[in-house]
């Protein structure tokens, strides 16, 4: 009887209904997605090509304008008398000198401002940025730089003050510890107790 039950059980397990088992097939990308990706790629290519053509048109127009200006200047000089030509050359040299003087004045003002900021204790990078902002008249940027310097100076002063403070005796016989000393404690329970006694360090 036991043999019959065993035979029935093995035949039941061998007869698996294969109609309920789903076959797993790899999913192929849908055709619509591929078409959409191709369309997006083609659109990007056409936009890039249009941008390149527009840039080439602008460059060509600029080159033509510069060429025309040079040609007109050459023709105008050919039509000028010697006195007019000398006057035009003198005016060009004068304009170049005025531009150079303006550049030198800006350079001098920037260096003077930079020296002032360095004397106040600014770092070289911060002093350069502050001087350029001052000379260019960008007061918003200058105020941000000043605030950055002020915050760093206050933090450094506070850190120095904290280092120079004497250790506080809490009255229970224990002496306060620095943050570094507390973090060096390897026992987590002892470290927590030290943090609790010296919470002002954190």
C-alpha positions as a Markdown table, in Angstrom:
| # | Residue | x | y | z |
|---|---|---|---|---|
| 1 | Unk | 0.0 | 0.0 | 0.0 |
| 2 | Unk | 2.8 | 2.3 | 0.8 |
| 3 | Unk | 4.4 | 1.5 | -2.5 |
| 4 | Unk | 1.3 | 2.5 | -4.4 |
| 5 | Unk | 1.1 | 5.8 | -2.5 |
| 6 | Unk | 4.8 | 6.5 | -3.4 |
| 7 | Unk | 4.3 | 5.6 | -7.0 |
| 8 | Unk | 1.2 | 7.9 | -7.2 |
| 9 | Unk | 3.2 | 10.8 | -5.6 |
| 10 | Unk | 6.1 | 10.4 | -8.0 |
| 11 | Unk | 3.9 | 10.3 | -11.1 |
| 12 | Unk | 2.0 | 13.4 | -9.8 |
| 13 | Unk | 5.2 | 15.3 | -9.5 |
| 14 | Unk | 6.4 | 14.2 | -12.9 |
| 15 | Unk | 3.2 | 15.3 | -14.6 |
| 16 | Unk | 3.7 | 19.1 | -14.6 |
| 17 | Unk | 1.3 | 21.2 | -16.6 |
| 18 | Unk | 3.5 | 22.9 | -19.1 |
| 19 | Unk | 0.7 | 25.1 | -20.3 |
| 20 | Unk | 0.9 | 27.3 | -17.2 |
| 21 | Unk | 4.7 | 27.8 | -17.5 |
| 22 | Unk | 5.5 | 31.1 | -19.2 |
| 23 | Unk | 8.4 | 31.1 | -21.5 |
| 24 | Unk | 10.8 | 34.0 | -21.0 |
| 25 | Unk | 11.8 | 35.8 | -24.1 |
| 26 | Unk | 14.1 | 38.8 | -24.2 |
| 27 | Unk | 12.3 | 42.0 | -24.8 |
| 28 | Unk | 13.3 | 43.8 | -28.0 |
| 29 | Unk | 13.0 | 47.6 | -28.0 |
| 30 | Unk | 9.8 | 48.7 | -29.6 |
| 31 | Unk | 9.9 | 50.1 | -33.1 |
| 32 | Unk | 8.3 | 53.3 | -31.9 |
| 33 | Unk | 11.1 | 54.0 | -29.5 |
| 34 | Unk | 13.7 | 53.4 | -32.1 |
| 35 | Unk | 12.0 | 55.7 | -34.6 |
| 36 | Unk | 11.7 | 58.3 | -31.9 |
| 37 | Unk | 15.4 | 58.1 | -31.0 |
| 38 | Unk | 16.3 | 58.3 | -34.7 |
| 39 | Unk | 14.1 | 61.4 | -35.1 |
| 40 | Unk | 15.7 | 63.1 | -32.1 |
| 41 | Unk | 19.2 | 62.3 | -33.4 |
| 42 | Unk | 18.3 | 63.7 | -36.8 |
| 43 | Unk | 16.9 | 66.8 | -35.2 |
| 44 | Unk | 20.0 | 67.4 | -33.2 |
| 45 | Unk | 22.2 | 66.9 | -36.3 |
| 46 | Unk | 20.1 | 69.4 | -38.3 |
| 47 | Unk | 20.2 | 71.9 | -35.4 |
| 48 | Unk | 24.0 | 71.6 | -35.1 |
| 49 | Unk | 24.4 | 72.0 | -38.9 |
| 50 | Unk | 22.2 | 75.1 | -38.8 |
| 51 | Unk | 24.2 | 76.6 | -35.9 |
| 52 | Unk | 27.5 | 75.9 | -37.9 |
| 53 | Unk | 26.0 | 77.6 | -41.0 |
| 54 | Unk | 24.9 | 80.6 | -39.0 |
| 55 | Unk | 28.3 | 80.9 | -37.4 |
| 56 | Unk | 30.0 | 80.7 | -40.8 |
| 57 | Unk | 27.7 | 83.4 | -42.1 |
| 58 | Unk | 28.5 | 85.7 | -39.2 |
| 59 | Unk | 32.3 | 85.1 | -39.7 |
| 60 | Unk | 32.0 | 85.7 | -43.4 |
| 61 | Unk | 30.1 | 88.9 | -42.8 |
| 62 | Unk | 32.7 | 90.1 | -40.3 |
| 63 | Unk | 35.5 | 89.3 | -42.6 |
| 64 | Unk | 33.8 | 91.2 | -45.4 |
| 65 | Unk | 33.2 | 94.2 | -43.2 |
| 66 | Unk | 36.8 | 94.3 | -42.1 |
| 67 | Unk | 38.0 | 93.9 | -45.6 |
| 68 | Unk | 35.7 | 96.7 | -46.8 |
| 69 | Unk | 36.9 | 99.0 | -43.9 |
| 70 | Unk | 40.5 | 98.4 | -44.8 |
| 71 | Unk | 39.7 | 99.1 | -48.5 |
| 72 | Unk | 37.9 | 102.3 | -47.7 |
| 73 | Unk | 40.7 | 103.4 | -45.4 |
| 74 | Unk | 43.2 | 102.7 | -48.1 |
| 75 | Unk | 41.1 | 104.6 | -50.7 |
| 76 | Unk | 40.5 | 107.5 | -48.3 |
| 77 | Unk | 44.2 | 107.8 | -47.6 |
| 78 | Unk | 45.0 | 107.8 | -51.4 |
| 79 | Unk | 42.6 | 110.7 | -51.9 |
| 80 | Unk | 44.0 | 112.7 | -48.9 |
| 81 | Unk | 46.6 | 115.4 | -49.2 |
| 82 | Unk | 49.8 | 115.0 | -47.3 |
| 83 | Unk | 48.6 | 117.3 | -44.6 |
| 84 | Unk | 45.3 | 115.4 | -44.1 |
| 85 | Unk | 47.2 | 112.1 | -44.1 |
| 86 | Unk | 49.5 | 113.4 | -41.4 |
| 87 | Unk | 46.6 | 114.7 | -39.3 |
| 88 | Unk | 44.8 | 111.3 | -39.6 |
| 89 | Unk | 47.9 | 109.4 | -38.5 |
| 90 | Unk | 48.4 | 111.8 | -35.6 |
| 91 | Unk | 44.8 | 111.3 | -34.5 |
| 92 | Unk | 45.3 | 107.5 | -34.7 |
| 93 | Unk | 48.5 | 107.7 | -32.6 |
| 94 | Unk | 46.7 | 110.0 | -30.1 |
| 95 | Unk | 43.8 | 107.5 | -29.7 |
| 96 | Unk | 46.3 | 104.7 | -29.1 |
| 97 | Unk | 48.0 | 106.7 | -26.5 |
| 98 | Unk | 44.8 | 107.6 | -24.7 |
| 99 | Unk | 43.8 | 103.9 | -24.7 |
| 100 | Unk | 47.2 | 102.9 | -23.3 |
| 101 | Unk | 47.0 | 105.6 | -20.6 |
| 102 | Unk | 43.6 | 104.3 | -19.6 |
| 103 | Unk | 44.9 | 100.8 | -19.4 |
| 104 | Unk | 47.9 | 101.9 | -17.3 |
| 105 | Unk | 45.7 | 103.9 | -15.0 |
| 106 | Unk | 43.4 | 100.9 | -14.4 |
| 107 | Unk | 46.5 | 98.7 | -13.8 |
| 108 | Unk | 47.9 | 101.2 | -11.3 |
| 109 | Unk | 44.5 | 101.6 | -9.5 |
| 110 | Unk | 44.1 | 97.8 | -9.3 |
| 111 | Unk | 47.6 | 97.3 | -7.9 |
| 112 | Unk | 47.1 | 100.1 | -5.3 |
| 113 | Unk | 43.8 | 98.5 | -4.2 |
| 114 | Unk | 45.4 | 95.1 | -4.1 |
| 115 | Unk | 48.2 | 96.4 | -1.8 |
| 116 | Unk | 45.6 | 97.9 | 0.5 |
| 117 | Unk | 43.7 | 94.6 | 0.8 |
| 118 | Unk | 46.9 | 92.7 | 1.3 |
| 119 | Unk | 47.9 | 95.1 | 4.1 |
| 120 | Unk | 44.5 | 94.4 | 5.8 |
| 121 | Unk | 45.3 | 90.7 | 5.8 |
| 122 | Unk | 43.5 | 89.4 | 2.7 |
| 123 | Unk | 45.0 | 86.4 | 0.9 |
| 124 | Unk | 46.6 | 87.2 | -2.5 |
| 125 | Unk | 43.7 | 85.6 | -4.4 |
| 126 | Unk | 41.0 | 87.4 | -2.3 |
| 127 | Unk | 42.9 | 90.7 | -2.5 |
| 128 | Unk | 43.2 | 90.4 | -6.3 |
| 129 | Unk | 39.5 | 89.7 | -6.7 |
| 130 | Unk | 38.6 | 92.6 | -4.3 |
| 131 | Unk | 40.8 | 95.0 | -6.2 |
| 132 | Unk | 39.4 | 94.1 | -9.6 |
| 133 | Unk | 35.8 | 94.4 | -8.2 |
| 134 | Unk | 36.6 | 97.8 | -6.7 |
| 135 | Unk | 38.2 | 99.2 | -9.9 |
| 136 | Unk | 35.4 | 97.9 | -12.1 |
| 137 | Unk | 32.8 | 99.4 | -9.7 |
| 138 | Unk | 31.2 | 96.1 | -8.9 |
| 139 | Unk | 30.2 | 96.8 | -5.3 |
| 140 | Unk | 28.0 | 93.7 | -4.9 |
| 141 | Unk | 30.9 | 91.4 | -5.6 |
| 142 | Unk | 33.2 | 93.5 | -3.4 |
| 143 | Unk | 30.7 | 93.3 | -0.5 |
| 144 | Unk | 30.6 | 89.5 | -0.9 |
| 145 | Unk | 34.4 | 89.3 | -0.9 |
| 146 | Unk | 34.6 | 91.6 | 2.2 |
| 147 | Unk | 32.0 | 89.3 | 4.0 |
| 148 | Unk | 34.0 | 86.2 | 3.1 |
| 149 | Unk | 37.2 | 87.8 | 4.5 |
| 150 | Unk | 35.3 | 88.9 | 7.7 |
| 151 | Unk | 33.8 | 85.5 | 8.3 |
| 152 | Unk | 37.2 | 83.8 | 7.8 |
| 153 | Unk | 38.9 | 86.3 | 10.1 |
| 154 | Unk | 36.2 | 85.8 | 12.8 |
| 155 | Unk | 36.5 | 82.0 | 12.6 |
| 156 | Unk | 40.3 | 82.2 | 12.9 |
| 157 | Unk | 40.0 | 84.5 | 15.9 |
| 158 | Unk | 37.5 | 82.3 | 17.6 |
| 159 | Unk | 39.6 | 79.2 | 17.0 |
| 160 | Unk | 42.6 | 80.9 | 18.4 |
| 161 | Unk | 40.7 | 82.0 | 21.5 |
| 162 | Unk | 39.3 | 78.5 | 22.0 |
| 163 | Unk | 42.9 | 77.1 | 22.0 |
| 164 | Unk | 44.1 | 79.7 | 24.5 |
| 165 | Unk | 41.3 | 79.2 | 27.0 |
| 166 | Unk | 42.4 | 77.3 | 30.1 |
| 167 | Unk | 40.8 | 74.0 | 30.7 |
| 168 | Unk | 37.6 | 74.2 | 32.8 |
| 169 | Unk | 37.5 | 72.3 | 36.1 |
| 170 | Unk | 34.0 | 71.0 | 36.3 |
| 171 | Unk | 34.1 | 70.5 | 40.1 |
| 172 | Unk | 33.9 | 66.7 | 40.1 |
| 173 | Unk | 37.6 | 66.3 | 39.9 |
| 174 | Unk | 37.7 | 65.9 | 36.2 |
| 175 | Unk | 39.5 | 68.3 | 33.9 |
| 176 | Unk | 38.0 | 69.4 | 30.6 |
| 177 | Unk | 39.5 | 67.9 | 27.5 |
| 178 | Unk | 40.0 | 69.2 | 24.0 |
| 179 | Unk | 38.0 | 67.8 | 21.1 |
| 180 | Unk | 41.1 | 66.1 | 19.7 |
| 181 | Unk | 41.8 | 64.4 | 23.1 |
| 182 | Unk | 38.2 | 63.2 | 23.3 |
| 183 | Unk | 38.1 | 61.8 | 19.8 |
| 184 | Unk | 41.4 | 59.9 | 20.5 |
| 185 | Unk | 39.7 | 57.8 | 23.2 |
| 186 | Unk | 39.2 | 54.3 | 21.7 |
| 187 | Unk | 36.6 | 53.1 | 24.2 |
| 188 | Unk | 33.2 | 54.3 | 22.9 |
| 189 | Unk | 31.5 | 54.4 | 26.4 |
| 190 | Unk | 34.4 | 56.5 | 27.8 |
| 191 | Unk | 34.3 | 58.7 | 24.7 |
| 192 | Unk | 30.6 | 59.4 | 25.2 |
| 193 | Unk | 31.1 | 60.2 | 28.8 |
| 194 | Unk | 34.0 | 62.6 | 27.9 |
| 195 | Unk | 31.7 | 64.2 | 25.3 |
| 196 | Unk | 29.0 | 64.7 | 27.8 |
| 197 | Unk | 31.4 | 66.3 | 30.3 |
| 198 | Unk | 32.9 | 68.6 | 27.6 |
| 199 | Unk | 29.9 | 69.3 | 25.4 |
| 200 | Unk | 31.1 | 72.9 | 24.9 |
| 201 | Unk | 33.9 | 71.5 | 22.7 |
| 202 | Unk | 31.3 | 70.2 | 20.1 |
